[in-house]
């Protein structure tokens, strides 16, 4: 029973509360042309409407001054008539109840008339017309008040809520911040894995390999079978160490930790089969995941240049472009690079796309070949 009364009472309170704010909006209209005041006024009504509808308060869009200003005439156009209707309805209910019970105790001129200018001048009117008016108006407030309140609240949220484009923009901003956090976490994890493999597993394998080597030299008179097993174990550990070093370089090349991105790329250029130079601007702080992608992009591109490009020179150019890193590798070779022929370009593209970057390969027959990569740094 209590729940049945809640909605009509909340609706009446919402409509009555909207009337003075509509009047204030008309009287203080010049003040609300100030963006801060308009936003604050709009936020107040946004929260109020969300409470009535029992929905989460929508987050206001940035730069939504136009929506806040648009809400002002809409609010006045709806809240004034809706609020006045609530006042008249509830006021006449009390008038009818008052006239029905107290008409006899008041002077005739002090007894308010009922709707339709009907005077209460006897018990016949007091016990028939007045209760009928109170009942009709109560039913009207009961059934009509909540829909009017919800209509106003829904209009409020519709006008003041972000548009689809604004919601998309906010979502992109959230994803950008999330990606920044993910890249930072990934960077820390890459460094931890590289450190654990290098300082932990690899160091232990080296120690075991040294002990086996010493044992092979000491046990010269051991049976042939034992000597053969020790030799195989020693060689197996050496192969495992070689594979582990390759894995470490794949996870996070140690040269990146030792020299940084620019120094690591300079080392790649120095070891390239053709003369290559690195032109790096001020890069600032680059996440480890982005450094790794840039390193492998350049490594793969220079390998292709040396093996397939028949080039005489190559150049690596790095620039920080806003919140991203730009990597461009060019050579003066014969061109014709085709990622469908297993030249490693498909691998470059996969690495870059994994970080939501872009890769463009321009390699016409006869050259030159240019691989341009943009990788967001998540900030």
Buried (B, 14 or more C-beta within 10 A) or exposed (E): EEEEEEBBEBBBBBBBBBBEBBBBBEEEEEEBEEEEBBBEBBBEBBEBBBEBBEEEBBEBBEEBBEBBBBBBEBBBEBBBBBBEBBBEBBEBBEBBBBBBEEBEEEEEEEBBEBBEEEBBEEEEBBEEBBEEBBEBBBEBBBEBBBEBBBEBBBBBBEBBBBEEEBBEBBEEEEEBEEBBEBBBEBBEBBBEBBBEBBEEBBEEBEEBBEEBBEBBEEEEEBEEEEBEEBEEBBEEBBEBBEEBBEBBBEBBBBBBBEBBBBBBBBBBBEEBEBEBEBEBEEBEEBBBBBBBBBBBBBBBBBBBBBEBBBBEBBBBBBBBEEEBBBBBBBBBBBBBBEBEEEBBBBBBBEBBEEBBBEBEBEBEEEBBBBBBBBBBBBB
